[in-house]
Amino acid sequence: MIKPDPDVWYNKGVTLDRLGKYEEAIECFDEALKINPNTHVVWSSKGVVLGRLERYEEAIDCYDKAIEINSDYDAAWNNKGTALVRLGRYEDSIKCFDKTLRIKPSDEKK
């Protein structure tokens, strides 16, 4: 039996996102998550695409799942903060940005 590869679904989703085919990208991320629901990068990427569609509550749910899997994933904290800003939840967003800064205090260009 051939086991499906979640990385292929993820990569296809990323490509569809770049093409602006957001609903199709979400479908691919969902396929990857069916195979391996414990991949924080896929959850976070799905959140990004949902954010592009202004589906911020759903995006936040995805970021929360990514954070549950990897609480030190700074991109998920930062993106969650951005989605919260879009919803006008500024105090909550500041907490996310503070967490991002604790995880990754500097972003020096070398």
Residue pairs with C-beta under 8 A, 6 or more apart in sequence:
3 35
4 31
4 35
5 35
6 31
6 32
6 33
6 35
6 36
6 39
6 42
7 32
9 28
9 29
9 31
9 32
9 35
10 28
10 29
10 32
10 39
10 41
10 42
10 45
12 28
13 24
13 25
13 26
13 27
13 28
13 29
13 32
13 42
13 45
13 46
13 49
14 25
14 45
16 22
16 24
16 25
16 28
17 25
17 45
17 48
17 49
17 52
22 49
22 52
22 53
23 53
25 49
26 46
26 49
26 50
29 42
29 45
29 46
29 49
30 46
32 39
32 42
33 39
33 42
33 43
33 46
36 42
38 69
39 69
40 65
40 66
40 67
40 69
40 70
40 73
40 76
41 66
41 73
43 62
43 63
43 65
43 66
43 69
43 76
44 62
44 63
44 66
44 73
44 75
44 76
44 79
46 62
47 58
47 59
47 60
47 61
47 62
47 63
47 66
47 76
47 79
47 80
47 83
48 59
48 79
50 56
50 58
50 59
50 62
51 59
51 79
51 82
51 83
51 86
54 86
56 83
56 84
56 86
56 87
57 87
59 79
59 80
59 83
60 80
60 83
60 84
63 76
63 77
63 79
63 80
63 83
64 80
66 73
66 76
67 73
67 76
67 77
67 80
70 76
72 103
73 103
74 100
74 103
74 104
77 96
77 97
77 99
77 100
77 103
78 96
78 97
78 100
80 93
80 96
81 93
81 94
81 95
81 96
81 97
81 100
82 93
84 90
84 92
84 93
84 96
85 93
